[in-house]
């Protein structure tokens, strides 16, 4: 099957800092790099590195040709990535000594696709395929509804969190993916708990505490692997992309959780975002070495 992804493509400007900046503080960075990122890009690369056929739907500006080419080098089909005149999206990422991060995002070309362009990109989609969505593009609800009508499984990451965006997309979602903070915000806004959210499945990543899956009246947990983190940027996207790919390939939920947890563990030991996501063979070796 095919994993489609209506997702952001960003140039990540990463600054190493002694601590995350405080309000009004000017802070000298101890390191700097530019790499490929964006929640959409990270999830597409993770799914492709996990072994699925991935078709990315997005846009870059004249300054983003390199990003499109790099996405293709990492195994993603970029036929659905348009080059337009709007500048490419970018992120300013501060990473502190404990590998925690704070991010400022400029959407740019990511929010420039029209509904007709998205429709054309999804024309080849069929029942049993998967569509990944996040909140860094435009027309998520339109894409989700279109995919649902075609029998495509919709996996929606509610990040960056917006209750308005979640309300619009939720009726068409097969699985809702969130981190612990986003899940708490959503449950508070809707006056409910994880188990009673109006969606067939939920996936909640808990950082060093692992992850939880809820669906079909059952709950499954996976513990995180013990590693020394270097950069947590993109860890949740790595988990979501690997989990979706594993399910696309026929793995059961427990197998998908374990694979995704291992991939995220490897990712946080490496600096960077999309380009730091491990290949499936690396994840398999990592798992074989765990007691």
C-alpha positions in Angstrom: 0.0 0.0 0.0 1.0 3.7 -0.2 1.5 6.1 2.7 0.5 9.6 1.5 1.5 12.6 3.6 0.2 16.1 3.4 3.1 17.5 5.3 5.4 20.5 5.9 8.9 20.8 4.5 11.1 23.1 6.5 14.7 24.3 6.6 15.7 23.7 10.2 18.0 26.4 11.7 19.4 24.7 14.8 21.2 26.5 17.5 23.0 24.8 20.4 22.4 26.8 23.6 23.5 26.4 27.2 19.8 26.7 28.2 16.5 27.6 26.5 16.2 31.5 26.2 14.2 33.3 28.9 11.9 36.2 28.0 14.0 39.2 27.1 17.2 37.3 27.2 19.9 37.5 24.5 21.8 34.2 24.5 25.0 33.3 22.6 24.7 30.0 20.8 27.6 27.5 21.0 26.8 25.8 17.7 24.7 26.2 14.5 23.5 24.0 11.6 20.9 24.0 8.9 19.1 20.8 8.0 15.9 19.3 6.6 12.9 19.2 8.9 9.2 19.9 9.4 6.8 17.6 11.1 5.6 16.4 7.7 9.0 15.8 6.3 10.1 13.9 9.4 7.1 11.6 9.3 7.5 11.0 5.6 11.2 10.1 6.0 10.5 7.9 9.0 7.8 6.0 7.1 10.1 5.6 4.1 13.1 4.6 6.2 10.8 2.0 7.8 10.2 0.5 4.4 6.9 1.9 3.2 6.2 3.5 -0.2 5.7 7.2 0.8 4.2 9.9 -1.4 4.7 13.4 0.0 2.2 16.2 -0.8 3.7 19.7 -0.1 5.4 22.8 -1.4 8.7 24.6 -1.3 9.8 28.0 -2.6 12.7 28.9 -4.9 15.0 28.6 -1.9 13.9 25.1 -1.2 14.9 23.0 -4.2 17.6 21.4 -2.1 15.0 20.3 0.5 12.9 18.6 -2.3 16.0 16.9 -3.6 17.1 15.7 -0.1 13.6 14.3 0.6 13.9 12.3 -2.6 17.4 11.1 -1.6 15.9 9.8 1.7 13.5 7.5 -0.2 10.3 9.7 -0.4 8.4 10.1 -3.7 8.3 13.9 -4.3 6.1 14.0 -7.4 3.5 15.7 -5.2 5.9 18.5 -4.0 5.3 21.7 -5.9 7.8 24.5 -6.3 6.1 27.9 -5.9 7.2 31.5 -5.3 6.4 31.7 -1.6 9.5 31.2 0.5 10.1 27.7 1.9 9.0 27.1 5.5 11.7 27.3 8.2 12.1 26.7 11.9 14.4 28.3 14.5 15.3 25.5 16.9 17.1 26.0 20.2 18.5 22.9 21.7 19.9 23.0 25.3 22.5 20.9 27.1 19.8 18.4 28.2 18.6 17.9 24.5 15.4 19.7 25.2 14.2 22.1 22.5 12.1 25.2 21.8 11.0 26.0 18.3 9.7 29.0 16.4 8.1 28.1 13.0 7.5 30.2 9.8 5.0 28.3 7.7 5.8 29.8 4.3 5.1 27.6 1.3 3.6 24.9 3.6 0.3 26.7 3.8 0.0 27.6 0.1 -1.4 24.4 -1.4 -5.0 24.6 -2.7 -7.8 22.1 -2.2 -7.6 21.3 -5.9 -3.9 20.5 -5.7 -4.5 18.2 -2.8 -7.3 16.5 -4.6 -5.1 15.8 -7.6 -2.3 14.4 -5.4 -4.8 12.0 -3.7 -6.4 10.8 -6.9 -4.2 7.7 -6.9 -5.1 6.8 -3.3 -7.2 3.7 -2.7 -8.9 1.8 0.1 -6.2 0.5 2.5 -3.7 3.3 1.9 -2.7 5.7 4.7 -2.8 9.5 4.8 -0.6 11.3 7.4 -1.6 14.8 8.5 -0.2 17.4 10.9 -1.0 21.0 11.7 1.8 22.6 9.7 -0.1 22.8 6.4 -3.4 24.0 5.1 -6.7 22.2 4.4 -6.1 19.2 6.7 -9.9 18.7 7.3 -10.6 18.8 3.5 -7.8 16.2 2.9 -9.0 14.0 5.8 -12.6 14.0 4.6 -11.6 13.2 1.0 -9.3 10.4 2.2 -12.0 8.9 4.5 -14.5 8.8 1.6 -11.9 6.8 -0.5 -11.4 4.3 2.4 -7.9 5.6 3.2 -6.8 5.3 6.8 -6.2 8.8 8.3 -3.5 9.2 10.9 -3.5 12.8 12.3 -0.8 14.3 14.5 -2.4 17.1 16.5 0.7 19.3 16.5 1.4 22.1 16.7 -1.7 21.9 19.0 -4.8 23.8 18.0 -8.2 22.8 19.4 -9.9 24.4 16.4 -7.9 22.3 14.0 -8.5 19.1 16.0 -12.3 19.7 16.1 -12.3 20.2 12.3 -10.3 17.1 11.5 -11.4 14.6 14.2 -14.6 13.3 12.5 -12.5 11.9 9.7 -9.6 10.5 11.7 -8.7 6.8 12.0 -5.9 7.4 14.6 -5.1 10.5 16.5 -1.4 10.9 17.5 -0.3 13.3 20.3 2.3 13.8 22.9 1.4 13.9 26.6 1.0 17.7 26.7 -1.2 17.8 23.6 -3.4 14.9 25.0 -3.9 16.8 28.2 -4.9 19.9 26.4 -7.3 18.1 24.2 -9.0 16.1 27.0 -9.4 19.3 29.0 -10.9 21.2 26.1 -13.4 18.4 25.3 -14.1 17.5 28.9 -13.2 13.8 28.5 -10.3 11.4 28.9 -8.2 9.5 26.4 -10.3 6.4 26.4 -13.4 8.3 25.5 -12.2 10.6 22.7 -14.4 10.3 19.7 -11.8 8.5 17.5 -11.2 4.8 16.8 -7.5 4.9 18.0 -5.2 7.2 19.9 -1.4 7.1 20.2 0.2 9.1 22.9 3.9 9.5 23.1 5.3 10.1 26.6 9.0 10.9 26.0 11.3 8.9 28.3 8.2 7.1 29.7 7.3 5.4 26.4 4.0 5.5 24.7 0.4 4.4 25.0 -2.1 3.1 22.4 -5.8 3.0 22.9 -8.3 1.4 20.6 -11.0 -1.2 20.2 -11.6 -1.1 24.0 -8.1 -2.1 24.8 -4.9 -0.3 25.9 -1.3 -1.1 25.1 1.9 0.4 26.5 5.5 0.4 25.4 8.5 1.5 27.5 11.1 3.7 26.0 14.7 2.3 25.5 17.4 3.6 27.7 19.7 5.8 25.7 21.7 9.0 26.2 19.9 11.8 24.3 21.6 14.3 22.1 18.7 16.0 20.4 15.0 15.2 20.9 13.9 17.2 17.8 11.7 15.0 15.6 11.5 12.1 18.0 7.7 12.1 18.1 7.6 12.3 14.4 9.9 9.4 14.0 7.7 7.4 16.4 4.5 8.3 14.5 6.0 7.7 11.0 7.5 4.3 12.0 4.3 3.3 13.7 2.1 4.2 10.7 4.5 2.4 8.4 4.6 -0.7 10.5 0.8 -0.9 10.5 0.8 -0.2 6.8 3.0 -3.3 6.4 0.8 -5.5 8.4 2.4 -5.4 11.9 0.1 -5.7 14.9 -0.1 -2.8 17.4 2.4 -4.3 19.8 4.9 -4.9 17.1 4.4 -1.4 15.7 4.9 0.2 19.1 8.1 -1.7 19.8 9.6 -0.8 16.3 8.6 2.9 16.7 10.0 3.1 20.2 13.3 1.7 19.0 13.5 4.1 16.0 12.8 7.1 18.3 15.4 5.9 20.7 18.1 5.8 18.0 16.9 9.2 16.6 17.4 11.1 20.0 21.1 9.9 20.1 21.7 11.9 16.9 21.7 15.7 16.2 19.3 16.9 13.5 15.8 16.0 12.3 14.9 14.2 9.1 18.4 13.2 8.2 19.0 11.7 11.6 16.1 9.2 11.4 17.4 5.7 11.3 16.9 3.1 8.5 14.9 0.0 9.2 18.1 -2.2 9.2 19.5 0.0 12.0 16.4 -0.4 14.0 16.3 -4.2 13.6 19.9 -4.4 14.7 19.2 -2.2 17.7 16.3 -4.4 18.7 18.3 -7.6 18.3 20.8 -6.2 20.8 18.3 -5.5 23.5 18.0 -8.1 26.3 
